[in-house]
Amino acid sequence: MVGVLNVDKPTGMTSHDVVAAARRALGIRRVGHSGTLDPAATGVLLLCLGPATRLVEYLHALPKTYVAQAMLGIATDTQDVSGQVVAEADASAVTETLVREALGRFQGEIWQTPPMVSALKVGGRRLYERARAGEEVPREPRRVTIHSLSLDRFEPGPRACLWLTVTCSSGTYIRTLVDDLGRALSCGATLVSLRRTAIGQFRVKDAVRLADLGALAASSELAARVVPLAAALAHLSAITLPPAASARVRHGEPIPAPPDCPPGPFRLLDESGDLLAVAEPLRQATRWLLVPRKVFGTAHAAR
């Protein structure tokens, strides 16, 4: 089984738990995932099956969309409701207009400081491990991109609640976005719930429930839900090659790039539409070449 499976991660499981469950249900060992979700979060988690595990880096770069619920008037050490309260305030004075004005500050490229509960490594250890040990370590702010940010609903009060839809770059922490919004409103805020509704072209409405994987694997339906390699990388430009060039690419050999070749990476497809390789342009002397970075044999390729 080869391709990408869009799974709706349930709450209470780590992304690794989902991978382990998929291995058991599908009876295959080579399963990876793209785009880690916190245990409390739900929604789109992309499982890469078989050779598709080699595509993780290209899927990881896709923009992600979330629906988040936040509570104003409270801040916690984890930036969500699972943490210890570190500050409280009456949010009754916060209006929908004020929230919308504050959200305007978080559009486009912004700086974020990763939370202590993140999986980033500092000094060789993951931040959440150091947080569990009671450590607080300096973290360097990072640039992330908020492509769109909308207020879907607002309920005023001392503990005002709001619902947001966020489309953002990989590496964006929604809990930190909420915490920063609370600071901008001078009342504090914490994340209540988070659901990822899309990664690039993959939508939660098309996702498979994890509980259904076993039954799908026992039927003929699962194959139709697994997205083939070439289609999974639909966000990359494609170049279809004739047989002679296809044979060279299968052996990992570079081929001449087409005229006016834009920046890569590219999908290199054979005449049947199967993925041969992911390649990048490289200038060599007076010409440009397409250099295969990830090569997929015909036995593993899929339309």
N, C-alpha and C positions, 0 to 999 in steps of 0.2 A: 504494500500500500504506500503510495507516494503522493504527496501534495500537502495542502494546508487546510486544516479543519477549524472552522470558526465555532468556538464553544462558548456558551453562556456560563461563566464561572459563578457558582453559588456562593453565598456568604459563608464565612467560617472556615474556608479552606485557603491554604496558600497556593500560589501558582504551581509550586512543585508538587503539592498534593494532587492537583488536577492532572499534571503530567503522569504521576504514578497511577492514578485511577484510569487514565486513558491507556496506559501500557497494559494494564490488566484486562480492560474491557476489549481492547483491539487485538491483544495477543502479539504485540510487537514491542521490541525494546527501544528502537531508535525513535524516540519522541522528544522534541524540544518545544520551547514556547518563546513567543516574542511579545514583549510588553508586560512586565510584571504588574500584578494587581495586589494590593494589600489584602490580607485575609477578610476584612470586613467589607471590602468592595465587591461589587458584582459586575457582570457584563462581559463584553467581548474579550476573549483570550484566544490568541491564534496558536494552535498546535501544529507544529511542523513534523510531518511524518516521513520516516526514511530519509532519503537524500535531501528532502526539503529542509532539513535542519541546517543545511549550508546556506539557506537564504535568509536566516534570522536577521543578519545585519541590515539587509535591504528592507525588510518588513519593519524593523525597529525604527527606522527613520520616518515612517509614515505619520502624518498628523493624527491626533486622537481627539475624540469628542466625549465629553462627560456631562452627566446631569448630577448636580450636587445640591444637597440641602445643607444649609448653615444656620447656626443660631448666634444671634448677637447678644452682647452683654455678659459674655463669659469667654475666658481664654484658658487653655490647658497646656500642660507641658508637652503633649504629643500633637497638639493642634487639632485634635478630634475629641469626640465625647468619651473615648476610652481612657483618656489621661486624667491626671490630677489637676484640679482647678488651681490656677495661679493668679487669676485676677477676675473680679466681677464688677459690673457697672449696670446702671439702669439705662436700657436702650430705648426708653419710651419716646425720647425726643428725636429719634432717627426716623426720617420719613422716606417714602419711596423715591422722592426727588433727590434726597441726599445720597441714597444708595446708588442711584443711576449716575449721579455726578462723580461719586467716588470710583465707580467701575470704569469710568472713562480714563482713569489714570493707569489702568492695567491692560491697555490695548497695545498691540504691536510688540516690539522687543522690550523686555523688562529684565531687571535683575532679581534673582531669587537666591536666598541662602537655604541650602538643603536642610531639612529637619533632622534632628538627632535620631529619629526613628526610620531613616532611610537606609537603603541597602548599600549606599556608597561606602567605599573603603577609605579610611584615614589611618595612616600608620599601620597598614596591613590588616586592620580589623574593620568589620562593617560597623557603621554608626549605630545601628539598632542594638548590636551586641554591647557596645560601649555604654549606650544609654541604659541598658538593663543592669549594667554594673555600677550605675550611678554616676557615670562620667559625663561631663559636658566639654566638648572639644571645639576649638575654632574651626569654622568651615568657610571656605572661600565662596563668595557669591558667584552665581553663574548666569549667563544670559539665556533666556528662553523666549519663545515667541507665542503670544496670545493672538491667534488668528481672528477669533471672534469671542465675544463675551456678552451674554444677554441675561437680563433679569426676567425670569418667567413668572414669578409670583412673590408677593411680599405680604407678610402678616405682621403689623406693628404691635408693639407692646414692650414691657420690661425685658422680656426675652424674645425679641422679635425674630421671626424666622423668614428665611428667603430661599428661593430655589433658583439656581443658575444653570445655564448651558454654556459650556466652555469647549472651544476647539483650539488645540494648542500643539506646540512642538513636543517631540519626545524629550523626556527629562524634566517636564513641568510637574511640580507638586501642587495638586489642587488644595491640599490641606494648608500649604504655605500661602497660596493665593488667598484663601479664606482668612487666614490669620493676618495677613498684610492688609486685607480689606477692613478687618476689625480695627486695626491700628489707624487706618486712614479715617475711620468713622469715630475714633476716640472712645470706643466702648468695648473693644474686644470682640472676637468672633471665633467660633470653632466649627469644625466639620461634623455634621450629623450622619450623613450617608453619602455614598458615592456609587454611581453606576456608569460604566463605560459603554456608550452606545455605538461607537464606531472606531475602527482603525482603518484609515484610508477608505478603500472601497468596501470593506467588510462591515456589515451592519448587524446590530443585535437582533433585529427582526428575522435575520436569516440564520442565526446561531442555533447550534444543537444543544439541547439540555444535556448536561453531564450524565444525569440519571438515565438518559435514553441511549447512551452509547452502546451498551451491551446488546440491547435489542436490535439496534441498527446494524451492528456488526454481524449479527446472526441472520440478517436479511440482505436483500440486494440493494437496499436504499442507501447504505452508507457511501457507496462509491459515487453516487450522484451528489453527495454533500461535500466531498473532498475536492477542493479547488486545485486543478492541475498547476504545475510549476509555472508555465508560461502565463497563465491567467492570473496567478497570484502576484506576479510582478507587472501587472498591467500599467502601473504608474511609471515604468521605465520605457523609454522609446525602444522600438523593435526594428531590427534589420533582418530581412529574410535572405538567406544565402543559397546560392546554387550548389549542386552536389559536390563539386570539386572543393569549394571553400568550406563546405560543411565537414568534409573529411579532414581537412587541415585543423579545423577548430576542435574536432573530437580528439585530436592528438595534442591539444593545447598549443598549437602553433598560431602565431599572430597572422593577421591577414590585412591587406590594404584597407584603409578607411575610405568611405565614400567621400566625394567632394563636399566641402563646407560642413564637415562633421561637427555637430554641436557637442558640448560637454557630455560625458557619460555619467554613470554607467549605462550600458545598453543590454537589451536581450538580443541574443543571436539565435535565430530560429531557422530550422530547415524548411524545405518546401512544404512539409506537411503541417507546419505550425508548431512542431515540438521544440522545446527549449534545448538548445545545444550548450549554451554557456552564457554567463554574464561577463561582459568585457568592458574595458575602458580604453579610451584613445591615448596613444603615446606618440609623441613626436620623435622621429628618428631621422637625423640628418635633414633632408629636404622633404620628407614625406611623413604622413600620419599613418599609424597602424592601429588596428583594434586588437588589444592583447587580452586573451581569455583569462579571467581571474578565478572563475568557478566553472568547471567543465562538467557537463552531465552527459553520460553515455546514452545512446538511444534506448537501451533497456530500461533506463530510469526516467527518461523524459516523458512528458505528458502534455497534451494540448491544453 
